[in-house]
Amino acid sequence: MDHVILVDERDNEFGTMDKMEAHIKGALHRAFSVLLFNSKGEILLQKRSAFKYHSAGLWTNTCCSHPKPGETMETAIKRRLMEEMGIDLQPEYLFKFIYHVELSNNLIEHELDHVYIGQFNGEPIINSVEVERWKYAEPAAVKKDMLQNPEAYTYWFSLILNRPELQNILNREIRAHATI
């Protein structure tokens, strides 16, 4: 049975709960999202497997999950990147935020999401139980497609891609590539 770490709005732990119970009750819990970019500035996206308990078949960031009780965020991220995408690296922390959304299958995402970024230029080796497909795409093209087809993307990925903290990074990347 998988458990998530319950937190308050300041990210202080106060217990654990079964993962499905937390998503049924909408309990605030700790999560992470990883965005990997290649040297061209393209983001590595994954299409969530049809077997996922929520947001199945939707495009999202490179990797996302929850740390296990007693597990550091860094260990959890390294573990899940390998489990989902076959990628062995340690991304860097960028920011965290809280979001709450009611999903179509009577589940509630209420997460304090820690967002990490990193660079990866290879081809992932996907776990088909977790990931259906993958692709690299330019962030501007993804944002444009999100506006035209919001139902094709996970809720949290849309929030992350539009956060000012990520925009600052993307703008620096665009300027860096323009001067090459």
C-alpha positions as semicolon CSV with decimal commas, in nm:
position;residue;x (nm);y (nm);z (nm)
1;M;0,000;0,000;0,000
2;D;0,146;0,337;-0,107
3;H;0,134;0,625;0,138
4;V;0,185;0,997;0,081
5;I;0,326;1,252;0,322
6;L;0,064;1,490;0,461
7;V;0,182;1,849;0,499
8;D;0,050;2,187;0,603
9;E;0,067;2,493;0,378
10;R;0,423;2,561;0,498
11;D;0,536;2,210;0,397
12;N;0,560;2,084;0,756
13;E;0,494;1,710;0,777
14;F;0,226;1,593;1,018
15;G;0,147;1,239;0,909
16;T;0,089;0,997;0,626
17;M;-0,216;0,863;0,446
18;D;-0,289;0,595;0,189
19;K;-0,236;0,753;-0,153
20;M;-0,584;0,675;-0,284
21;E;-0,749;0,793;0,039
22;A;-0,558;1,123;0,014
23;H;-0,683;1,168;-0,342
24;I;-1,040;1,083;-0,245
25;K;-1,043;1,319;0,055
26;G;-0,835;1,591;-0,109
27;A;-0,578;1,591;0,173
28;L;-0,283;1,823;0,115
29;H;0,027;1,612;0,051
30;R;0,380;1,649;-0,078
31;A;0,453;1,585;-0,445
32;F;0,713;1,669;-0,708
33;S;0,725;1,749;-1,077
34;V;1,038;1,726;-1,291
35;L;1,094;1,912;-1,616
36;L;1,393;1,806;-1,824
37;F;1,513;2,014;-2,119
38;N;1,754;1,919;-2,395
39;S;2,034;2,147;-2,515
40;K;1,795;2,298;-2,776
41;G;1,567;2,419;-2,495
42;E;1,297;2,162;-2,575
43;I;1,109;2,002;-2,288
44;L;1,084;1,626;-2,255
45;L;0,714;1,538;-2,224
46;Q;0,554;1,209;-2,133
47;K;0,205;1,088;-2,216
48;R;0,071;0,918;-1,905
49;S;-0,020;0,554;-1,944
50;A;-0,382;0,449;-1,980
51;F;-0,322;0,242;-1,663
52;K;-0,274;0,550;-1,438
53;Y;-0,537;0,599;-1,168
54;H;-0,597;0,958;-1,276
55;S;-0,510;1,183;-1,568
56;A;-0,449;0,873;-1,781
57;G;-0,349;0,936;-2,141
58;L;-0,267;1,303;-2,086
59;W;0,056;1,480;-2,179
60;T;0,255;1,612;-1,886
61;N;0,600;1,707;-1,763
62;T;0,889;1,460;-1,773
63;C;0,813;1,293;-1,440
64;C;0,586;1,348;-1,140
65;S;0,508;1,155;-0,825
66;H;0,520;1,158;-0,445
67;P;0,806;1,092;-0,206
68;K;0,749;0,796;0,022
69;P;0,737;0,849;0,400
70;G;1,095;0,875;0,526
71;E;1,233;0,934;0,176
72;T;1,410;1,258;0,083
73;M;1,279;1,451;-0,214
74;E;1,609;1,400;-0,398
75;T;1,597;1,021;-0,347
76;A;1,231;1,008;-0,458
77;I;1,300;1,210;-0,773
78;K;1,599;0,998;-0,870
79;R;1,397;0,680;-0,806
80;R;1,091;0,788;-1,007
81;L;1,292;0,929;-1,300
82;M;1,454;0,587;-1,332
83;E;1,127;0,395;-1,279
84;E;0,922;0,599;-1,527
85;M;1,173;0,719;-1,786
86;G;1,491;0,514;-1,739
87;I;1,684;0,836;-1,672
88;D;1,955;0,853;-1,406
89;L;2,017;1,212;-1,301
90;Q;1,948;1,456;-1,019
91;P;1,758;1,770;-1,127
92;E;1,779;2,099;-0,937
93;Y;1,505;2,251;-0,720
94;L;1,331;2,552;-0,875
95;F;1,017;2,633;-0,668
96;K;0,715;2,488;-0,492
97;F;0,346;2,574;-0,500
98;I;0,009;2,444;-0,384
99;Y;-0,274;2,353;-0,616
100;H;-0,615;2,194;-0,575
101;V;-0,826;2,045;-0,852
102;E;-1,119;1,806;-0,868
103;L;-1,054;1,545;-1,134
104;S;-1,314;1,380;-1,357
105;N;-1,306;1,045;-1,172
106;N;-1,409;1,183;-0,830
107;L;-1,048;1,218;-0,719
108;I;-0,895;1,538;-0,587
109;E;-0,539;1,655;-0,641
110;H;-0,436;1,877;-0,350
111;E;-0,062;1,892;-0,359
112;L;0,229;2,096;-0,240
113;D;0,428;2,038;-0,557
114;H;0,807;2,077;-0,557
115;V;0,925;2,159;-0,909
116;Y;1,270;2,052;-1,030
117;I;1,447;2,110;-1,361
118;G;1,742;1,952;-1,535
119;Q;1,907;1,885;-1,868
120;F;1,888;1,560;-2,060
121;N;1,977;1,507;-2,426
122;G;1,914;1,137;-2,469
123;E;1,620;0,912;-2,539
124;P;1,433;0,786;-2,234
125;I;1,368;0,416;-2,182
126;I;1,003;0,434;-2,077
127;N;0,819;0,202;-1,843
128;S;0,501;0,125;-2,040
129;V;0,301;0,072;-1,719
130;E;0,371;0,439;-1,633
131;V;0,428;0,609;-1,969
132;E;0,258;0,557;-2,305
133;R;0,477;0,784;-2,520
134;W;0,735;1,061;-2,498
135;K;0,851;1,352;-2,712
136;Y;1,062;1,665;-2,701
137;A;0,878;1,988;-2,778
138;E;0,945;2,359;-2,766
139;P;0,779;2,516;-2,458
140;A;0,613;2,789;-2,668
141;A;0,455;2,525;-2,894
142;V;0,335;2,329;-2,590
143;K;0,181;2,641;-2,435
144;K;0,005;2,722;-2,763
145;D;-0,130;2,367;-2,790
146;M;-0,245;2,382;-2,425
147;L;-0,461;2,683;-2,513
148;Q;-0,613;2,500;-2,811
149;N;-0,638;2,154;-2,648
150;P;-0,638;2,193;-2,268
151;E;-0,802;1,852;-2,223
152;A;-0,486;1,686;-2,365
153;Y;-0,265;1,800;-2,073
154;T;-0,253;1,747;-1,698
155;Y;-0,379;2,029;-1,483
156;W;-0,057;2,070;-1,284
157;F;0,162;2,079;-1,594
158;S;-0,036;2,371;-1,731
159;L;0,008;2,555;-1,401
160;I;0,383;2,485;-1,389
161;L;0,448;2,586;-1,749
162;N;0,284;2,923;-1,684
163;R;0,454;2,998;-1,350
164;P;0,678;3,309;-1,346
165;E;0,965;3,111;-1,191
166;L;0,977;2,885;-1,496
167;Q;0,921;3,172;-1,738
168;N;1,240;3,337;-1,610
169;I;1,434;3,018;-1,690
170;L;1,273;2,978;-2,033
171;N;1,338;3,343;-2,122
172;R;1,707;3,304;-2,029
173;E;1,728;2,990;-2,248
174;I;1,567;3,170;-2,542
175;R;1,815;3,457;-2,510
176;A;2,108;3,215;-2,481
177;H;2,009;3,032;-2,801
178;A;1,952;3,360;-2,986
179;T;2,313;3,465;-2,926
180;I;2,466;3,140;-3,057
